[in-house]
């Protein structure tokens, strides 16, 4: 396996936990653009323009339930230490 700088690293010092090479842990996956087929049906979330930690969320009531036809709006806030701290609704 080739590392980021193109050198092959050997030995215990070059391995992260569970035997994976450290250089593999530094790579960032290519982010996927949000697309409709990844979204849950009836739920939308959009970040605020001035603060990307605030989201406006809408949830449509599920069909064949007492909530059918309802549109429920909430605000979601991601704290600075997210994901170690839970989001606030």
C-alpha atoms as a printed R data frame, in Angstrom:
   type eleno elety resid chain resno       x      y      z
1  ATOM     1    CA   UNK     A     1   0.000  0.000  0.000
2  ATOM     2    CA   UNK     A     2   1.285  3.452 -0.863
3  ATOM     3    CA   UNK     A     3   1.050  6.311  1.597
4  ATOM     4    CA   UNK     A     4   0.261  9.951  0.960
5  ATOM     5    CA   UNK     A     5   3.874 10.879  0.268
6  ATOM     6    CA   UNK     A     6   4.396  7.872 -1.967
7  ATOM     7    CA   UNK     A     7   6.626  5.971  0.451
8  ATOM     8    CA   UNK     A     8   5.839  2.590  1.802
9  ATOM     9    CA   UNK     A     9   5.942  2.578  5.577
10 ATOM    10    CA   UNK     A    10   6.893 -0.470  7.553
11 ATOM    11    CA   UNK     A    11   6.939 -1.606 11.158
12 ATOM    12    CA   UNK     A    12   4.790 -1.099 14.214
13 ATOM    13    CA   UNK     A    13   5.371  2.657 14.400
14 ATOM    14    CA   UNK     A    14   3.732  3.167 11.014
15 ATOM    15    CA   UNK     A    15   0.534  1.346 11.935
16 ATOM    16    CA   UNK     A    16  -2.529  2.882 13.515
17 ATOM    17    CA   UNK     A    17  -4.911  0.863 15.665
18 ATOM    18    CA   UNK     A    18  -6.085 -2.488 14.376
19 ATOM    19    CA   UNK     A    19  -3.186 -2.745 11.928
20 ATOM    20    CA   UNK     A    20  -4.395 -0.116  9.453
21 ATOM    21    CA   UNK     A    21  -1.662  2.103  8.016
22 ATOM    22    CA   UNK     A    22  -1.653  5.601  9.499
23 ATOM    23    CA   UNK     A    23  -1.481  7.224  6.102
24 ATOM    24    CA   UNK     A    24  -4.876  5.716  5.195
25 ATOM    25    CA   UNK     A    25  -6.457  7.422  8.210
26 ATOM    26    CA   UNK     A    26  -5.326 10.845  6.952
27 ATOM    27    CA   UNK     A    27  -7.118 10.604  3.642
28 ATOM    28    CA   UNK     A    28 -10.431 12.398  3.386
29 ATOM    29    CA   UNK     A    29 -13.250 10.789  1.445
30 ATOM    30    CA   UNK     A    30 -14.687 12.730 -1.438
31 ATOM    31    CA   UNK     A    31 -17.861 14.388 -0.137
32 ATOM    32    CA   UNK     A    32 -21.070 13.431 -1.891
33 ATOM    33    CA   UNK     A    33 -23.327 16.271 -2.951
34 ATOM    34    CA   UNK     A    34 -26.763 16.072 -1.354
35 ATOM    35    CA   UNK     A    35 -29.175 14.425 -3.752
36 ATOM    36    CA   UNK     A    36 -32.865 13.602 -3.407
37 ATOM    37    CA   UNK     A    37 -32.293  9.833 -3.402
38 ATOM    38    CA   UNK     A    38 -30.209 10.123 -0.201
39 ATOM    39    CA   UNK     A    39 -32.849 12.111  1.653
40 ATOM    40    CA   UNK     A    40 -35.609 10.620  3.774
41 ATOM    41    CA   UNK     A    41 -39.025 11.167  2.173
42 ATOM    42    CA   UNK     A    42 -41.047 13.888  3.864
43 ATOM    43    CA   UNK     A    43 -38.096 15.384  5.757
44 ATOM    44    CA   UNK     A    44 -36.095 18.437  4.700
45 ATOM    45    CA   UNK     A    45 -33.246 20.221  6.478
46 ATOM    46    CA   UNK     A    46 -31.541 23.406  5.325
47 ATOM    47    CA   UNK     A    47 -28.701 25.251  7.096
48 ATOM    48    CA   UNK     A    48 -29.143 28.897  8.033
49 ATOM    49    CA   UNK     A    49 -27.269 31.305  5.750
50 ATOM    50    CA   UNK     A    50 -25.392 33.054  8.565
51 ATOM    51    CA   UNK     A    51 -24.640 30.029 10.812
52 ATOM    52    CA   UNK     A    52 -24.067 26.552  9.393
53 ATOM    53    CA   UNK     A    53 -24.684 24.945 12.780
54 ATOM    54    CA   UNK     A    54 -28.383 25.967 12.730
55 ATOM    55    CA   UNK     A    55 -30.800 24.023 10.545
56 ATOM    56    CA   UNK     A    56 -34.437 24.622  9.661
57 ATOM    57    CA   UNK     A    57 -36.103 21.200  9.553
58 ATOM    58    CA   UNK     A    58 -39.581 20.317  8.278
59 ATOM    59    CA   UNK     A    59 -41.261 16.958  8.700
60 ATOM    60    CA   UNK     A    60 -44.448 15.959  6.892
61 ATOM    61    CA   UNK     A    61 -46.897 13.833  8.832
62 ATOM    62    CA   UNK     A    62 -46.858 10.198  7.662
63 ATOM    63    CA   UNK     A    63 -49.745  8.911  5.550
64 ATOM    64    CA   UNK     A    64 -52.499  6.895  7.230
65 ATOM    65    CA   UNK     A    65 -51.724  8.293 10.672
66 ATOM    66    CA   UNK     A    66 -53.315 10.954 12.870
67 ATOM    67    CA   UNK     A    67 -50.491 13.283 11.746
68 ATOM    68    CA   UNK     A    68 -51.255 12.950  8.007
69 ATOM    69    CA   UNK     A    69 -51.389 16.330  6.280
70 ATOM    70    CA   UNK     A    70 -49.481 18.042  9.067
71 ATOM    71    CA   UNK     A    71 -46.263 19.983  8.495
72 ATOM    72    CA   UNK     A    72 -44.015 20.150 11.542
73 ATOM    73    CA   UNK     A    73 -41.236 22.724 11.720
74 ATOM    74    CA   UNK     A    74 -38.286 22.611 14.077
75 ATOM    75    CA   UNK     A    75 -34.901 24.181 14.551
76 ATOM    76    CA   UNK     A    76 -31.845 21.990 14.980
77 ATOM    77    CA   UNK     A    77 -28.624 23.284 16.530
78 ATOM    78    CA   UNK     A    78 -25.278 21.456 16.402
79 ATOM    79    CA   UNK     A    79 -23.056 22.405 19.382
80 ATOM    80    CA   UNK     A    80 -19.357 23.186 18.851
81 ATOM    81    CA   UNK     A    81 -18.285 19.819 20.248
82 ATOM    82    CA   UNK     A    82 -20.620 17.851 17.947
83 ATOM    83    CA   UNK     A    83 -20.547 14.784 17.486
84 ATOM    84    CA   UNK     A    84 -19.358 14.307 21.065
85 ATOM    85    CA   UNK     A    85 -22.399 16.290 22.238
86 ATOM    86    CA   UNK     A    86 -25.934 15.648 21.034
87 ATOM    87    CA   UNK     A    87 -27.735 18.104 18.731
88 ATOM    88    CA   UNK     A    88 -30.366 20.305 20.325
89 ATOM    89    CA   UNK     A    89 -33.902 20.549 18.907
